[in-house]
Every structure is written in structure tokens, then in C-alpha cells.
Amino acid sequence: MCPSRKVELFGEPIAQNGLMATVDQSQTPYADALTRYAERDTLRLNVPGHNARVDGAQRLSDYFGHRILERDVTPFLPGIDSGEGNPLAQARDLAAAAWDAEKTWFLTNGASQANRIVALALAQLGGPEQPIIAQRSAHSSFIDGIILAGLSPEWIAPTVDFHHGINHGVSPESFEAALTANPNARGALIISPSYFGAVADVESLAKIAHRHGIPLVVDGAWGTHFGFHPDVPESPLRLGADVLVSSTHKLGGSLTQSAMVHVAKGPFAEQLIEIIDRTFVLTQSTSNSSLLLASLDIARSTLATGAGLIDTAIRSGDALRERVRVHPRLSVLSDDFGQFSDIVSHDPLHVSIDVSGLGCSGHEVRTRLMTEHHIVTEIATDNCVVAIIGPGHPVDVDRMMSALDSLARETPSAASRDRLDLPAVGEARMTPRDAFFALSEVVDAVAAVGRVSADTLAAYPPGIPNIMPGEVFTSEIIAFLHHTVMQPGGYVRGAITEKSDRFRVVV
Ligand SMILES: Cc1ncc(COP(=O)(O)O)c(C=O)c1O
């Protein structure tokens, strides 16, 4: 018989002073394990096929640097991500402790994967006749999850800022009404913060969900940093949410496409952990990227120990907002948040600027900032742009303001522009899954009016579906999609033509 030896970990077990909650968050066990592995003289006869060999992978190495290739390793390596107490498991435990979660999963296909995981998990919480309650302005990845899972959604309309043409969130009153109208609901999903930094009353929403006996999922894709500084909103998990979707690469500082999903220590923990373990396997690649995973380990440690970096970002955001406020032709969108019943605070790292006074659309302003001033903002809508300030160095506020000033000088008056309001949602005639898999045909825009969509179409960003499978096309929706693609940088996720002038409808 082959003598068995204990697998050695690439590193020490993480130092814990008793409780995990008080563990030293400066540790990065998985990232360190990859470094140790990379530094050891190993003959690599496995994937990835570049084998980290300079001779074979010279161009990759010149492009990315050799350290990236050395740390780009296949999964299931004993002592790194397999075996008891392995460094990857330690890294996930540290993340769970940082977010006060019962369990955390590291994802390599974004919060989009988290939303699909959540939808597939909700599908296991009840029978086919039990709807899920969700904010209608959920991200399109959650709609994808609804299609995959075959869920029947009951939508809650978010409040709408008609002046700026954007959706906000769900108020406790409308949430309570939706749960009362659907006493057999199996779970609920809301979004906080919004793409514009509006923060929902998660504490009240969680209490309502629990009173109705269901778990609350918060898609907190934009709020990874919440809870890590006294001047940013509290983390939804500490306010009672049962599941938190976190797009760590957005404001948490990890590499693009890396994300997390957390389950809270609440009443649904045991049940949810078991089903999310299953749906995680269903959605994660069997070759998840070690680089993305390591970036999650490092980002968690930086967030948990780097309040100073968040502080710098807050101060930069404040400075930019102050300058925008005193500008005669600009204003700060979040200054009006108090008018909306669903918004309790805002994220200081989102700086949302109403640029309609410049006489150009937000899309035009965003494109001109990028092409003429080499300043890239995150999102544009018809009349605003949103700047995102990640934890780190101070932002050059003067540069941003002088770019906006120069645009203002070129458009001396805010000439009236054609504005297009957010279209009302079309009537739902089929479930998203039935419509997605139904026999369909492609017709041009005029013929699509009054027909049931087979696709999810979402003006991007922000990626909120303007129509989803099962809903009826109206001429307003089609005009809005067309208007979106005609804007510089405008794009409709799910569109079958670049001009968004032909649509897939159910036969
Ligand atoms: C609210 C929300 N949820 C989920 C996602 C998907 O995140 P990711 O890009 O990490 O897949 C996004 C992306 O913008 C989002 O805005």
C-alpha cells in the first residue's frame, strides 16, 4: 500500500485570537499560499498550459509580468485550495468574519453569478406556485437567474425620479403591501445601494420580510465597502439581510469579475447555506481563476484594515460634490434623495452629477470627458453622469472640474434637448422562463409593438431591464431602447441588432 503523508499547507493556519470575529484581518492566506507555491521550484506538468514557463509564454509574460503567470494555477492543489483548513478556505472564513456572515463564497463570474446563484437558491425554498418578490429594477443578471430557475416574480415598482429619469428603490410601505398581497411568497430581493448611490431602509425591509417568514436578499453589488468606515452606510448583513450579493470588484478593489455572496447568521442560515452550496457548484467554473480568488483575499484584507483609504475616497467625493454644488450649471443628484420615501442615506463614494444644464445629454458628456479629457466616469443617463471613487488616493478634483468647465464654456446656454422619460413597464403575459423558451420570431420595431418579448433588453449601464421575457412591447419602450443606442456609448444588453431595431417576440 502506498504510504500516505499529511498534506502540508502552503503557509501557516491563520492566527486566531479565539473568536473568528476578532481575527487579524491583515492576513491574506490564499494570496500568500500562491506566492509560496510560485517561489518553489516546481516542474509544472498541468494546466494552465502556459506552465508559467518564460520560454513558451514569453509574450504573455512580457504583457502581464511573470509573477501573474506563476500565480495563475489550476484549482484543487493540495495545501492551497484543497485539504482540511486549506488557505482558500481560510481566506473565505476571514471574509465571512469581515462581513459578519455565517458563510461566504468567492465567485469568479461577478455579482452576475451571485444573482444567478440566489435565484436558483430561491427556487429550492418553495413550490412552483410560490412567487418571489423582487424590485422591478433588479439587475438583468437576476432576471437571467429567474429564467434559469423558472421562478414566478411578483414585482415591486421602485420609486422613480422623473426629473432625472432614474429608478430608485423599494420603500418599507410598498414592500409590506407586496408581501401582504402575496402571503405565499418564498423570498424577496431588493437592491441597495442603487447605481446612483441611493441606500434603502434595509433594517425595516428585513424586519418586514422576517415577520412574513421569508428571507431577504440584498443585491449590494455597489456597496461592497459598506460597514468598513463609520461614514459609509452599514453593511446590509448587520441590518438583518439574509443574503448579500457583493460585486467586490466594483468598490472593494478586487480584480474585475471577482465577487462574493454572503449568508447572514440569521434565522435562514442553515437552510440557505445548504442550498447555496449546491447552486454555487452549479454556476462556478471548475477552473476558477486563482488570480481572481487571490484578489478577493487581498481586497477583503485591504477593506477590513484600510479605513484610511475609504476615508480618502470620502473626502475626495465630498470635495467634488462641493465644487459641483456651487457650479452654476451643474447639481448633485443625491442632494434630492430626501424627497424619496425609499431612500434613507447615500453612498459618499458615488458622486452623481446632473449635467442637463450643459445642454448635452449625460451620454454626450461622458463620451466627451473620455475622448477629449481622458476622464472616464462610470455611468451616464440622459441627464447625469456618475463618478465612482474607489478607496485609495485622493482624486484630482480640479482636473474633473476644469473638464466640466470647458464643456460648459462651449455650450453657453442649456438649449432644450429632446428628453426621453423612462418607459413604463409593459404588461406581463407569461413567466420569464416560458417566454424565453417559447417558439419565437424576429420582427422589426413597428411589428413588435403589442407582442410579447422573448428576450431581456436592458439599456446599459445601468443594466436594469426595460423589458423582460413575457412582457409586452410598447412603442415607448421601443423608442427608449432606440434612443439609448443612438447615444454615444449607448448599448442595449440582449439586443439582437446594434441599432436595437429588431426584436425577438413569442410566436
Ligand atoms: C445591482 C447590480 N447587481 C449585479 C450586477 C452584476 O455585477 P457584475 O458586473 O459583478 O457581474 C451589477 C452590475 O452592474 C449591478 O449593477
The ligand as an SDF file (V2000), in Angstrom:
LIG
                    3D

 16 16  0  0  0  0  0  0  0  0999 V2000
  -27.1910   45.9460   -8.9920 C   0  0  0  0  0  0  0  0  0  0  0  0
  -26.2370   45.0740   -9.7410 C   0  0  0  0  0  0  0  0  0  0  0  0
  -26.2050   43.7590   -9.4600 N   0  0  0  0  0  0  0  0  0  0  0  0
  -25.3830   42.9190  -10.0950 C   0  0  0  0  0  0  0  0  0  0  0  0
  -24.5210   43.3800  -11.0680 C   0  0  0  0  0  0  0  0  0  0  0  0
  -23.6150   42.4230  -11.7750 C   0  0  0  0  0  0  0  0  0  0  0  0
  -22.3270   42.6050  -11.2950 O   0  0  0  0  0  0  0  0  0  0  0  0
  -21.0370   42.0190  -12.0340 P   0  0  0  0  0  0  0  0  0  0  0  0
  -20.6760   43.0400  -13.0530 O   0  0  0  0  0  0  0  0  0  0  0  0
  -20.0460   41.9080  -10.9370 O   0  0  0  0  0  0  0  0  0  0  0  0
  -21.3760   40.7210  -12.6300 O   0  0  0  0  0  0  0  0  0  0  0  0
  -24.4980   44.7450  -11.3950 C   0  0  0  0  0  0  0  0  0  0  0  0
  -23.5900   45.2530  -12.4230 C   0  0  0  0  0  0  0  0  0  0  0  0
  -23.5130   46.4000  -12.7340 O   0  0  0  0  0  0  0  0  0  0  0  0
  -25.3840   45.6110  -10.7110 C   0  0  0  0  0  0  0  0  0  0  0  0
  -25.4100   46.9060  -11.0010 O   0  0  0  0  0  0  0  0  0  0  0  0
  1  2  1  0
  2  3  1  0
  2 15  2  0
  3  4  2  0
  4  5  1  0
  5  6  1  0
  5 12  2  0
  6  7  1  0
  7  8  1  0
  8  9  2  0
  8 10  1  0
  8 11  1  0
 12 13  1  0
 12 15  1  0
 13 14  2  0
 15 16  1  0
M  END
$$$$
